[in-house]
Amino acid sequence: MVTKRSGQRVPFDRAKIVAGVRAAAKGRPVTAEELENLAIDVEDAMRLDGPEVTSAHIGVAVLDALRHLDEVAYLRFASVYKGFDDAADFERELTLLAKGTAPKQH
């Protein structure tokens, strides 16, 4: 189960992860198989964390996986997930990406 920010609990749906990363990776040199594998890896990691996880925890796991797969897709996903408002948000995230630090939880 996934607890969303609203408090609503919904079943985990790997297809939602695939759809989100597919949109972020549109036009990038990333295969559908790589995106599917990313979603499977995230799902497996969430299962290890227990029967219930938060959507924020899933988002951080997706960001971490995208960071290693494609940095542009990572920034696109981060911009939606973290709700970037202006160029400064992108600059901050680029700095974090360059430093190789873990993505900030939302």
C-alpha distance (Angstrom), angle and dihedral (degrees) to the residues before:
residue distance angle dihedral
M1 . . .
V2 3.78 . .
T3 3.79 124.0 .
K4 3.78 109.1 -148.7
R5 3.80 125.5 -150.9
S6 3.79 89.0 -99.5
G7 3.80 89.9 58.6
Q8 3.78 92.1 -110.0
R9 3.80 115.1 138.3
V10 3.80 118.3 -140.6
P11 3.81 135.0 168.8
F12 3.79 116.0 -92.0
D13 3.81 109.9 -98.4
R14 3.80 117.1 -167.1
A15 3.82 89.6 -170.0
K16 3.82 88.8 68.4
I17 3.80 90.0 57.3
V18 3.80 91.4 48.1
A19 3.82 91.1 49.6
G20 3.80 92.3 49.3
V21 3.78 96.0 48.2
R22 3.81 91.6 42.1
A23 3.80 89.5 57.3
A24 3.81 91.3 46.8
A25 3.80 91.9 48.3
K26 3.81 96.5 45.5
G27 3.79 109.3 138.9
R28 3.80 92.0 8.1
P29 3.82 125.1 118.7
V30 3.80 92.4 -103.1
T31 3.79 122.3 121.6
A32 3.79 126.4 -134.0
E33 3.81 87.1 -119.2
E34 3.82 91.4 56.6
L35 3.81 90.6 50.9
E36 3.79 92.0 48.0
N37 3.80 90.4 48.9
L38 3.80 90.1 49.8
A39 3.81 90.0 53.7
I40 3.81 91.6 47.3
D41 3.80 90.8 50.2
V42 3.81 91.3 50.2
E43 3.80 91.2 47.7
D44 3.81 91.2 49.8
A45 3.82 91.0 49.2
M46 3.81 91.2 50.1
R47 3.81 91.2 50.6
L48 3.80 89.1 54.9
D49 3.81 89.2 53.6
G50 3.78 92.5 59.2
P51 3.78 143.5 -90.9
E52 3.80 93.9 -58.5
V53 3.82 129.3 41.8
T54 3.77 134.9 169.3
S55 3.77 124.5 -110.3
A56 3.81 87.0 -123.5
H57 3.80 90.5 58.4
I58 3.80 90.0 50.7
G59 3.80 91.1 48.5
V60 3.80 92.3 53.2
A61 3.81 90.6 48.6
V62 3.82 90.5 51.0
L63 3.81 91.1 48.4
D64 3.79 91.2 50.6
A65 3.81 91.9 49.9
L66 3.81 93.1 46.1
R67 3.81 90.7 49.6
H68 3.80 88.1 64.3
L69 3.80 95.5 40.6
D70 3.81 104.3 45.4
E71 3.80 127.5 -13.6
V72 3.80 95.1 -153.7
A73 3.80 91.4 52.2
Y74 3.81 87.3 47.4
L75 3.81 91.5 55.1
R76 3.79 92.3 46.2
F77 3.79 92.1 50.4
A78 3.81 91.6 44.6
S79 3.80 91.4 51.1
V80 3.80 91.1 58.4
Y81 3.81 97.8 34.7
K82 3.79 94.2 47.8
G83 3.81 94.9 35.5
F84 3.79 99.2 -123.4
D85 3.79 111.1 -152.4
D86 3.79 102.8 -174.0
A87 3.80 146.7 -1.2
A88 3.80 91.3 -80.2
D89 3.80 89.1 66.5
F90 3.81 89.9 55.7
E91 3.80 90.9 46.4
R92 3.80 91.2 52.1
E93 3.80 91.8 49.1
L94 3.81 91.9 47.1
T95 3.79 89.0 53.1
L96 3.80 90.2 51.4
L97 3.79 90.5 46.8
A98 3.79 91.7 50.8
K99 3.79 91.2 49.7
G100 3.79 90.8 49.8
T101 3.78 93.3 -130.6
A102 3.76 123.1 152.8
P103 3.82 115.4 -89.1
K104 3.78 114.9 -94.5
Q105 3.77 112.6 -108.0
H106 3.79 114.5 -115.7
